[in-house]
Amino acid sequence: GDDFDIEKLRYGKIIIMADADVDGAHIRVLLLTFFYRHMRKLIEEGHVYLAQPPLYKIKKGKSQERYAFSDAERDAIIAEMGGNTEAERYKGLGEMDPEQLWETTMDPERRTLLKVTVGDALFADETFSLLMGDEVEPRRNFIEQNAKF
């Protein structure tokens, strides 16, 4: 809020790292709403990022291993690798061992980060207000339209 001073910022990046599922999306919405409402300058000046952990680990034998970030990417990798592949779906970051988490989500050389824009945070804020607000009908409509996504 009023006490926040961007000039006293001690870090160049704030990276939100949450599970790659619906629960993780909810956590991201809550955190983005907080930053948007109370420390908007962080977003306006490009300091807030989202880490992108994988949803799947695809293995073929002992030598081939790749990660997929969506169902479509998983299917494409499986088709590319051919038969006898295994696809393991991560339920969350806590299921990864430390090496996997480093390799896929934390290593600056290999990780995927998405820079949050004011538009992203505004959408998160509007969604949060809609879902947590007093009006039932707009909330019901939003849930019905977006439940399958």
N, C-alpha and C positions, 0 to 999 in steps of 0.2 A: 504494500500500500504506500502511504505517504512516506514511510521510513525507508523505503527501498532506494538505494543509490547505486546506479549502474557503474559509477566511477570507482566504487569499492569492490567491484567484481574481482575475485581471486582466481577464477577459472575461465578458460576460453570456451569450454563446451559443457553443457549439462546434457547427459545422455540418459534417456529414459529406456530402461531395459525391462520388458515385461514379457510374459508368455505370448506365443504367437497365436493364441486362441481367443475366443470371445471374452473370457475373463481378463486376459491381458489387455484387450481393446478397452474394456471398461476402466481398467486402471489407468491407461493412457489418457482417456477422456477426462478422468478426474484430475490427473496431474496437469494436463494442458489447460484445463479450466482454471485451476489454481494459478498457474503462471500467467495466463491471459488476464485474469482479474486483478492480480496483486503485483505482478512483476512484468508487465507487458513489454517493457524495454528489452528484456532478455530475448523475447521472440522477435521483436522489431529489428534488433541488431544482429540476429542470426546466431544466438548462443544455444538454442535448444534443438536437440536431435532425438530421433527415435532409432534405437538399435533394432535390427531385423534378425531375430533368431530363426533358424529353420524349423519347419513343421515335420520334416521327414529326413531320415537317414536311409539311403538306398545302398545296398551292398550286393556285390556279385563275387562270390568266392571270398578269398582272403585278401585279394590285391586291389579290388576296385571298390571305392567308397565315395559317394557323393551326397550332397545335401540338397533338399528341395524346399522352397519357401511357399509353395501352394500345391493344391491337388493337380492342377494342370502341368506344373513343372515336374512333379513326381511322375505323372503318366508319361511325359516326354522323355525323361531320363530312363525310365524302365524300358520304353520302346527302343531307345538308342542303345542300351546295354544288352538287350536281347533277353533270352530266357534265363531261368534259374536266378532271379533277383529276389532280394528280400527288401521290403519297405517297412521301416519301423517308424511309427508316428510318435513324436514326443508329446507327452501330456503337459509338459512345462519345462522351464529352465532347470528345475530341481532334479529332473531325470537325467540330465547330462552329467557326465563326469567332468571334472575340472578341465581336462585337456580338450574335450569336445566343446565346452563352453568358450574356452579361450580361442580355439581354432575357428569357430563359426561366428561368434558374436562379439568378442572382446579384442582380438588381435587387430591393431590399427592397420596392419598390412593386408588383411583379408576380410574384415568385417564390412557390413553394409549399413550405412547410416543414412537416414532421411532427415534433411533439415526441415524443421517446422517453420511454417510461414504464418503470418497473421491470419490469413484465410483459413488455414488448418485449425488454428486455435479458436478462431471465431466460430467455426463449425462445431468444434468440440463444446464450446461454451453454450451455443444455442441448443445443441443436443442435450447437454446436461440440464439446462433450464427446462427444456421440454419434458424430459423424463422425470425430473424431480419436482416439477411445478405442481400447482394446484388443479390445473385443468385436465380432466380425465380424457375427454374426447380426442384432443390432439395426440396425447400419449398413446391411446389405443390405436389410432390411425398409424402412427409411426411404427409401433410394434408389429402391427399387421402387415405393413408394407415392407418391413426390413427383417422380419423374423427368419426368413429363409437364407439371408445373407450373413 
